[in-house]
């Protein structure tokens, strides 16, 4: 289990489909939801659901070696403080989504691991290969080699018609005690802005989720996977009845990319920055209640711009799904297939109208950048031209600025010593304005002793002079 993440006022603790194996319920009339009508009905068992889903639930364990310096006091006696190796272990859960051994789990279960092992429900163990890791969604796809054997699988239900109050089960390996099943209900849907992942749009449940449940399935009463258990909200680090699961549609997107041979998930990018509509904004727009997302900026040439979205519009729905914050916009648009078109309902000048938006990837290069070398104040800084594609791949807000941005700063470089930080924009060197990596390399190749550097930080420009 990954280290705790702090929320205010509580902690978010990471508690942690085949594309052709979606729920058999798809395409059939949805069964009516019936409230238990008697004490006898209340005593009916979840055993048939567990019997269907549990054989496909696995334990995922990983090991990684980390090096840390010994105590400075003992360094005086050990002759130099040689870093000591220490093995860290992580324990979580997963679900088999294809019979040949393809497994979905949380990325934080296997992140940085030197070794990943999977234990099946029948206690057999296999080494696992990571097919794809998606840190931004906190999902990973594993593969174990079982030869010609066909393993039990769990179907993935991506209908997204969950309602608050629906019964669910959480299956996993909490505290490493072995496979455990807990039941509860869906207590909320579309939870966002939790700071857990970049694509936060979670199913909330009161089914007990504890450390070690990470990556295990949240299943419905058909025994289908509707979510991947990922985090809990807790002051103690243990379940307090508020758990979060990544929706099945996002899990299937990652699985599809992995099975297609991709090494990363490329999601559509709308290219619009927005903010939730508050009561005051709703009143000024003539809305009867706060709803939608107010567009504050549109990236020229991006999908939103091509669709005709304008600053001041209020996005009400994407693909028929209502949106009330940027998290919802990112989720619903990001779940579209590249090249797919979807209706975008907006409020403009007091009237609703529907635009057609095409799912496109963020423009520009996602890679690039270089580490600045030589004797200059930027030595040790990794700098790149910030494009929407690069910002999207690294989880950076592309609207934070344009130009040459510092992505990393080596702790032992001159850039760190002069106070340069990730997120700073390099605007000028010795009075020369910079627009490209090539211009930056040429400017830092000078053998001068006196340097004047202009950076932009938090919207303010700072010019400093250094003597080397």
Buried (B, 14 or more C-beta within 10 A) or exposed (E): BBEBEEBEEBBBBBBBBBBEBBBEBEEEEEEEEEEEEEEEEEEEEBEEBBEBBBBBBBBBBBEBEEEEEBEEEEEEEEEEEEEEEEEEEBBBBBBBBBBBBBBBBBBBBBBEBEBBBBBBBEEEEBEBEBBBBBBBBBBBBBBBEBEEEEBBBBBBBBBBEBEEEBBBBBBBBBEEEEBBBBBBBBBBBBBBEBEBBBBBBBBBBBBBBBBBBBBBBBBBBBBBBBBBBBBBBBEEBBBBBBBBBBBBBBBBBBBBBBBEEBEBBBBBBBBBBBEBBEEEBBEEBEBEEBBBBBBEEBBEEBBBBBBBBBEBBBBBBBBEBBBBBBBBBBBBBBBBEEEEEBEBBBBBEEEEEEBEBBBBBBBBBBEBBEBBBEEBBBBBBBBBBBBBBBBBBBEBEBBBBBBBBBBBBBEEBBBBBBEBEEBBBBBBBBEEEBEEBEBBBEBBEEEBEEBBBBBBBEEEEEEEEBEE
